[in-house]
């Protein structure tokens, strides 16, 4: 049974630090973290990348537990996101509704096997990635690792730059600062940043469980002179090698575009970047809802679809 980081006790601690109510339950072959989320007139129990279950029988038990919990707390609906693609057929056959209008977590990711020998791991990276990894230090770039919560502000500077460039609204600064304040002391996250002449030019936040490294958030300087140094590539390569040396089994580079996406897909650029580190694409079951209060749920869904 493979549990995603967003189902971990560390992520639960972070959610509770934001003032959210969480629940955890488990049984033979299954476990879940559920977050109680409320909005005007509606509420839901949400299992980000969960429940974790070893087979359909275990999944059924987890969903029964979740439904009982949802009814107890009078929520409008349940939302689950199992990482096992095979569970999609079971969910559809048992009344769950696929969420197509809104997704909270990416349905596709890219995963690298860290159990292979290090020379093979590096050999499977694209030639430009290998060149950066072997030579970035010759250009004066230094990669730092930090678990000082105050250093999260290094990443925030680049998050703001990326948001302006892409016209998106990022999480508020307080969200990232609270992650650092909660996850860093637990040993569940690390900030990597690259510096040139002691000036940070790229940064990335990684989560880590007992067996997996997760590439969570990243950004880099928009200065053309800095971009030529490919510091973001150096950071990710170093983090992958570090994870292998610490005995982790895989690196999950998080969201990518679907395999059949066209070249203009908004995620095309960073999908190509992530694939250049070797590994394979994976597809999850996606997000599924089970209405517990049907009229409220369908009003909510109609509103979300029209937004």
C-alpha positions in Angstrom: 0.0 0.0 0.0 1.6 3.2 -1.2 0.7 6.3 0.8 1.2 9.7 -0.8 2.8 12.6 1.2 -0.5 14.5 1.2 -1.9 11.6 3.2 1.0 11.7 5.7 0.9 12.7 9.4 3.2 15.6 8.5 0.7 17.0 6.0 -2.0 16.5 8.6 0.0 18.5 11.1 0.4 21.3 8.5 -3.4 21.3 7.7 -4.1 21.5 11.4 -1.7 24.4 11.8 -3.9 26.3 9.3 -6.8 25.7 11.6 -8.4 23.0 9.6 -10.2 20.0 11.1 -8.7 16.6 10.0 -9.6 13.0 10.5 -7.6 9.8 10.1 -8.8 6.3 10.1 -7.3 2.9 9.0 -8.0 -0.8 8.8 -6.5 -3.9 7.2 -4.9 -2.7 3.9 -6.3 0.9 4.0 -5.8 4.3 5.6 -6.9 7.8 4.9 -6.4 11.4 6.0 -9.6 13.5 5.4 -9.8 17.3 5.7 -13.1 19.0 6.5 -13.5 21.9 4.2 -16.3 24.4 4.4 -17.6 27.1 2.0 -20.8 29.1 1.9 -23.7 26.6 2.1 -21.5 23.5 1.5 -18.9 21.3 3.1 -16.9 18.3 2.1 -14.5 15.7 3.4 -11.5 15.7 1.1 -8.8 13.0 0.8 -5.9 14.5 -1.2 -4.3 11.7 -3.1 -6.2 9.2 -1.0 -7.4 6.9 0.4 -4.5 4.5 0.3 -5.7 1.0 -0.2 -4.1 -2.3 -1.2 -7.0 -3.6 -3.3 -10.6 -2.9 -4.1 -11.9 -4.7 -1.0 -9.7 -2.5 1.2 -10.8 0.6 -0.8 -14.5 -0.3 -0.2 -13.8 -0.5 3.6 -12.0 2.9 3.5 -14.9 4.5 1.5 -17.5 3.1 4.0 -15.6 4.6 6.9 -15.4 7.9 5.0 -19.1 7.9 4.2 -20.0 7.2 7.8 -17.7 10.1 8.9 -19.3 12.4 6.3 -22.8 11.7 7.4 -21.8 12.2 11.0 -20.6 15.7 10.2 -23.4 16.5 7.7 -21.1 17.3 4.8 -22.5 17.9 1.3 -20.2 15.4 -0.4 -17.0 13.4 -0.2 -14.0 13.8 -2.5 -11.3 11.2 -3.0 -8.2 11.0 -5.3 -6.8 7.5 -5.1 -3.4 7.2 -6.7 -4.2 3.7 -8.1 -5.6 4.2 -11.6 -7.3 0.8 -11.4 -9.7 2.2 -8.7 -11.4 4.5 -11.2 -13.6 1.8 -12.5 -14.7 0.7 -9.0 -15.6 4.3 -8.1 -17.6 4.8 -11.2 -19.5 1.5 -10.6 -20.4 2.5 -7.1 -21.9 5.9 -7.7 -18.9 8.2 -7.5 -18.9 11.1 -9.9 -15.7 12.0 -11.8 -14.6 15.6 -11.3 -13.9 17.2 -14.7 -14.6 20.8 -14.0 -12.1 21.3 -11.2 -9.0 19.4 -10.0 -7.2 20.1 -6.7 -4.2 17.8 -7.4 -2.6 16.8 -10.8 -3.9 13.6 -12.3 -0.5 12.9 -14.0 3.0 12.9 -12.6 6.5 11.8 -13.4 8.4 9.3 -11.2 12.0 8.4 -11.1 13.3 5.0 -9.8 16.0 5.7 -7.2 16.8 2.0 -6.5 18.9 1.8 -9.7 22.7 2.3 -9.5 23.7 6.0 -9.4 25.6 5.8 -12.7 22.4 4.5 -14.4 20.3 7.1 -12.7 22.5 9.9 -14.1 22.8 8.1 -17.5 19.0 8.2 -17.9 19.0 12.0 -17.5 19.1 13.9 -20.8 22.5 15.1 -21.9 21.9 18.8 -21.1 20.8 17.8 -17.6 24.0 15.7 -17.1 26.1 18.6 -18.3 24.5 21.0 -15.9 24.8 18.6 -13.0 28.5 18.0 -13.6 29.6 21.6 -14.4 27.3 24.1 -12.6 29.9 24.6 -9.8 32.5 25.6 -12.4 30.3 28.7 -13.1 30.3 29.8 -9.5 26.9 28.4 -8.6 26.6 26.9 -5.2 23.6 24.7 -4.1 22.5 25.0 -0.5 20.1 22.9 1.6 18.1 24.5 4.4 15.6 23.5 7.0 15.6 27.0 8.5 11.9 28.2 8.2 13.1 31.8 7.7 14.8 30.7 4.4 11.4 30.0 2.8 11.3 33.7 1.9 14.1 32.9 -0.7 11.5 30.8 -2.6 8.7 33.3 -2.2 10.6 35.9 -4.2 10.7 33.5 -7.1 7.1 32.3 -6.6 6.0 35.9 -7.1 8.1 36.3 -10.2 6.6 33.2 -11.8 3.1 34.3 -10.9 3.6 37.6 -12.5 5.0 36.0 -15.7 2.2 33.5 -16.0 -0.6 35.6 -14.8 -1.6 33.2 -12.0 -2.4 33.7 -8.3 -0.1 31.7 -6.0 -0.8 30.6 -2.5 -0.4 33.5 0.0 3.0 33.9 1.6 1.5 32.8 4.9 0.7 29.4 3.4 4.4 28.7 2.4 5.7 30.1 5.7 3.4 27.9 7.7 4.5 24.9 5.6 8.1 25.7 6.5 7.3 26.3 10.2 5.5 23.0 10.4 7.3 20.6 8.0 10.9 21.6 8.4 11.1 20.7 12.1 9.4 17.4 11.4 12.1 16.5 8.8 9.4 16.3 6.2 10.6 19.1 3.8 13.8 20.8 2.7 14.5 24.0 0.8 17.2 23.8 -1.9 18.5 27.0 -3.3 21.2 28.0 -5.7 23.3 31.1 -5.2 25.7 33.0 -7.4 28.1 35.3 -5.5 25.9 34.7 -2.4 22.8 35.9 -4.3 20.0 33.3 -4.6 19.0 32.7 -8.2 16.7 29.7 -7.9 14.9 27.7 -5.2 12.8 24.6 -4.8 10.8 23.1 -1.9 10.9 19.4 -1.6 8.7 17.1 0.6 10.0 13.7 1.7 8.4 10.6 3.1 10.2 7.5 4.2 10.6 6.3 0.6 9.8 9.2 -1.7 11.1 12.7 -2.6 8.4 15.1 -3.9 9.3 18.1 -6.0 6.6 20.5 -4.7 7.3 24.2 -5.5 10.1 25.9 -7.5 11.1 29.2 -9.1 14.1 30.9 -10.5 15.4 34.3 -11.3 14.1 35.9 -14.6 17.4 37.7 -15.2 18.7 36.4 -18.6 22.2 36.1 -17.2 21.0 33.8 -14.4 18.7 31.8 -16.6 21.7 30.7 -18.8 23.1 29.0 -15.7 20.2 26.5 -15.5 20.3 26.7 -11.7 16.9 25.1 -11.4 18.2 22.0 -13.2 21.2 21.8 -10.9 18.9 22.0 -7.8 16.6 19.2 -9.0 19.5 17.0 -10.0 21.2 17.5 -6.6 18.0 16.7 -4.8 17.4 13.5 -6.7 21.0 12.3 -6.0 20.7 13.3 -2.4 17.4 11.3 -2.1 19.0 8.2 -3.5 22.0 8.5 -1.2 19.5 8.8 1.8 17.9 5.5 0.7 14.7 6.8 -0.8 13.1 4.6 -3.5 11.7 7.1 -5.9 11.4 10.8 -6.8 7.9 12.1 -7.7 8.2 15.3 -9.7 4.5 16.1 -9.3 2.2 17.5 -12.0 2.8 17.1 -15.7 0.6 17.5 -18.8 -1.3 14.4 -20.1 0.6 12.3 -22.6 -1.7 13.4 -25.4 -1.5 17.1 -24.6 -0.6 19.4 -27.5 2.5 21.6 -27.5 0.5 24.6 -26.4 -0.7 23.0 -23.2 0.1 25.4 -20.3 2.2 22.7 -18.6 4.1 21.7 -21.7 7.3 23.5 -20.7 7.8 22.1 -17.3 6.6 18.7 -18.4 9.4 18.6 -20.9 11.8 19.8 -18.1 10.7 17.1 -15.7 10.9 14.3 -18.3 14.5 15.3 -19.0 15.5 13.8 -15.7 14.6 10.2 -16.8 11.8 8.2 -15.2 8.3 7.4 -16.4 4.9 9.1 -16.5 2.2 7.8 -14.1 -1.5 8.5 -14.2 -3.7 8.5 -11.1 -7.4 7.8 -10.7 -8.3 11.5 -10.6 -10.8 13.3 -8.3 -14.1 11.7 -7.6 -17.1 13.0 -5.6 -19.9 11.1 -3.7 -22.9 13.4 -3.0 -24.4 12.9 0.4 -26.8 15.8 0.1 -27.7 15.5 -3.6 -29.6 18.8 -4.2 -26.9 20.9 -2.5 -24.2 19.0 -4.3 -25.6 19.4 -7.8 -26.2 23.1 -7.2 -22.6 23.4 -6.1 -21.4 21.4 -9.1 -23.4 23.6 -11.5 -22.0 26.7 -10.0 -18.4 25.4 -10.2 -18.9 24.4 -13.9 -20.2 27.8 -14.8 -17.4 29.8 -13.1 
